[in-house]
């Protein structure tokens, strides 16, 4: 395999006021010269890319269609929030109650439907600060999904930093039980952060000891390095602060951009080439096709109405069968 790479952790502008990767400018008349995600994927010679917005799938259809139009493989995913206990628990005193991050990618249409169920339930039943799922619900909807451990806000990374390797191994075992071996990957990131250095070392040890595959990602939030400042302004809007506030929430540096395959191989190629090769392997395994077939419920029209189109008769029939207060 040559020096190929596929981004499997990426936030579009559907990660509202956080992701700054517009999917496609094709629908705009004045789009000449503007940089979009699909064009960036194509310009970098990549055959596929994933969408993993924070807790939502609102951009998946646009992403799917825009990628397919250019002959590229859209990998449908989401960066979910996993509650530390139950997704219905609401207690701000519980550590990490807002959820641990976890990347989910749909391998096939069954996985896509399961992912839709997970995200929908997270909003309808699990929402507490964030749309959260839990391990019980994940286990019931894991078919057709590939999962990876995500960023420093993931349960495994937090376990390493807060409790040590043994706790991280225990958590890893839980996710392996949920998704099955071969469907869960330990995710390596490096944006020149000291905590990432510590975590990556332990993740690689766990990968070897537990025979778990690894992938390299770059947690993409914007397309070019020079877009970092614009994304920082978006974060200020999200957190209701200003660029003048030294305590404002922001990314640690300008490394969270769409890096080329060459840049990713420069970071990981000597130490863990399989982490890059596995991104291509996953991309080849993922094949979701979102069709437009209607699924309206079928209604059997009563025989006595089929032969006539007398609206007055239909209205009288409805009034006779309806409760008196409704008929009025």
N, C-alpha and C positions, 0 to 999 in steps of 0.2 A: 504494500500500500504506500502510495506517495504521501507527501506532506499535505494531506487534506484535513479539514476540520469543519465542524458544524456547531453553531451556537445553539445551546440547549437551555439557556437561562437568559431570557430577554424580556424587557418591559417596554411595551408600546405606549402610545399616548392614551390608551384605555386604562392604564394604571394612573388614574387621574391625579394631576399635579405632582407626579413623581416620575413616570416614564416620559421621555421626550423623543421617542422614535415614531414618527408618523408612518403609518403603514404604506400609503400610496397617495401621491399627488395627482394621479392620472385623471381623476374626476374634475380637476380644476383647470380652467383655461389658461391661467397665468402661472403654470407650474414649471415652466422652462427654467432649468438651472437649480431647482429646489431638490434637496436631498431627501429621499424617502427610504424606508426599510427594504422594500422589495428591490429597488434599484441598487441599493448597497449590497444586498446578498448577491445579486447577479454580477455586479461590477467586481466583486471579490472572487468570482469563479466558484462560488459555493452552490451546491445542488439542492440544499435544504436549509431550513432554519426553524426554530421553535418560537412560539409565542407563549410566555408564561407570566401573564399579568397578575398583579396582587389580588387574589381572592375573587376575580371576575373573569368572565369569558366573553364580554361584550364585543371584543375586537376579532373574535375567532372567525366569524363568517367573512368579514372584509378581508382578513388576512388570508384565509383559505382561497377565496376567489382571486385575489390579486396575485398570489403565488402561483396558482394553477394556470392563470392566464399567461404567465411568463415561463411555463414549463418547469417550475420549481416545486419541490415537495414541502407542503406546509405541515409542520409538526404541531398538532393542537395540544396545548397544555395549560397549566395554571400553577402559580405559586400559592399554595393553600396555607391556611392557618390551622394548626392542629392543637386543640385545647389540651392542657396538661392532664385533665381528668375527663369529665363529660362535657360535651358541647353545650349542654343546657345549664351548666353551672355558671352562676354569675356572682362572683365574689372578688372584688378588686384586691383583697388582701392575699389572694393565692398567687404565688410566684408564676409569672409568665401566663397569667390567665387570658391575655389577649391572643395567645396562640404561638406555637413554634412553626417556623416556616418549613414547608415541604414541597418539592417540585413533583408534579404529576404530569406525565405525558401519555397521550392516547396512542396505543400501538395499532388499534383497528377500530372499526365502528362500534363494537361492543364496549371498548374502552372509552370511546368518545361519549357514549350514552351514560356510562357509569360516572365519567367525569362531570357531565352535566348534572347528574343526580347529586353528586357530592357538593358541587358549588351551589346548586339550588337549595339544598337542605341547609347548607351553612348559612345562607341568608335568611331562610324562613324560620329555622329552629335554633341555629347556633350563634346568631349574631349577638355579640357583646363587645363593643368597641370595633371588632373586626368580624367578618363572616367566618365562623370556625366550624370545623368538623372534628371528629374524634376517631380514635383507633377502632372502636367497635363499628362505626359506620364505614370506615375505610375497608375493614376486613370483609364487610358484606358487599362491597362494590369495587373490589380490587381486580376483577378479571379484565384483561385487555389493557392494563395500565403498567407503565414503567415509572418507577419512583426514584428520586435521588435526594440526597440529604440536604441540599440547599446551602445557604450562607451561614454566617456567624450567628444568625438568629434562629438556626435550626436546633432541634432537640439534641442531636448528637454533638454538634459543635458546642452548644451551651454546657452539655454534660462534661465535655473535655475540659473546658475552661473553669467550670464551677465545682466539679466533683471528681474529675479524674478519669483515667482510662477505663477502669473497671465499670464505672457507671455508664460510660459511653458504649462499652461492649454489651451491656445488658440492654440498653435502648436499641442498639443495632439489631440484637436478636429479636426484639419485638417487631421491628419493621420487616425483617426477613421472614418471620412467621406470617405477617400480613400479606406481603406481596410475592413471596417465594423467591428462592435463589435464582439468579439470572434476571430478575425483574427489579432489583434494587441495587443502586450504585452509590458509592461514596463520592461526594463532589468536592473537587479540589479547586480553590480559588486563590489568586494572589494579586493583590492590588498594593503591594508594598506596605502591608499592615503587619505589625508585630504579632497580633493575636492570630492572624492567618498562618504565620510561620509555625507557631506552636500547634495549632489545630492540624495543619497539613502533615506534620511529622507523625502525630498520633493516628490520623486517618490512614496514612500509608502503612503504619504498623498493624492496625486493625484489618486493613485490606489483606495483608499477607497472612496474618494469623487466622482470620476467619474465612479466607478464600472468597472475598467479596470484590467485584470489579470496581474500578474507579473511572471517573470522567473529569475532564478539565472544563471549567466554564469561566465566564468573565463578568457575570451579573450586569449585563448591558442595560444602561438607562438612557443613553443618548448615542447618536451615530458617529460623531466625530469628537476628538479630544477637545476641540475649541468650543463645542457645545456645552461644556461643563458649567460655564457661568450662567447660561440661559436656564439650565436645569436647576441650578441653585436658586435662581429667582422664583421658579415654580415652587420649590420647597418652601420658600418664604411665604408665598401666597397660601400654600396648604396649611402652614403652621401659624399663620397670622402674625408674622414678624417681619422685620426688614433686613436688608443687607447690612445695615449699620450695627445690628445687634451682634456682639461678639459671641453670645451664647446661642445663637440660632442653630437649628438643626441643619446639617449639611453633610454631603459626602466628604470623606476624609481627603480625597484628592481628585485628580482628573483622569483616573485610570478606568472608569466605568463606561467605556465607549466600545463600539463595535470593532474589535480588533481583527486584523486579517489572520489568515491561517499561518502566515509566516511569523507574525508576532506571537501567536499562541505557541507555535513550535519553538520559538526562541526561549520562551519561559519554561516549557515543560518537556521539550523534545529530548534533552539529554537524560533527564532524571526519570521521567515516567511517560515514555512515548505511547504506551497503551492507553493512557488517559485521553489522548487526542484521537487515537484510532477508534476507541470505543464510541466517540461521538458520531463518527461516520457509520459505525455498525448499528447504533440505535436509529439513526436517520433512515437506514435501509430497511429496518424492521417496522417503522411507523408508516402506515398507509391508511389515512382516513379520507373518505369521500363524503362530503355533506351534500345530500341530494335535496331536491325541491319537491319531492312527492308530497301531495296533500294527504293528511291523515284525519280528515274530518270524521266525526262519528256518523254512522249510518242511521237514518231514521226511516222506519217503515210506515209509509202513509196508509192510513186505514182505507180499506177497499171502497167504502161508501163515498170517499172523497176523490177517488182516482178518476171516475167517469164524468165529473162535473167541475166546472170552474165558476160556480155561482158563489161569489164572495159574500153576498148577503146571507146565503144559507150557511156558509162556513161560520160567519159571525154569530148567527143565531144558535148554531150548534155549540160553539165555544161558550156562549153566555149561559146556555142551559147546563153545561157540565162544570162551569166554574162556580166557586162559592159565591153566595149572594153579594157579599161586600165587594168582591172583585168585579163581578158583572156590572155593578153600578159604576 
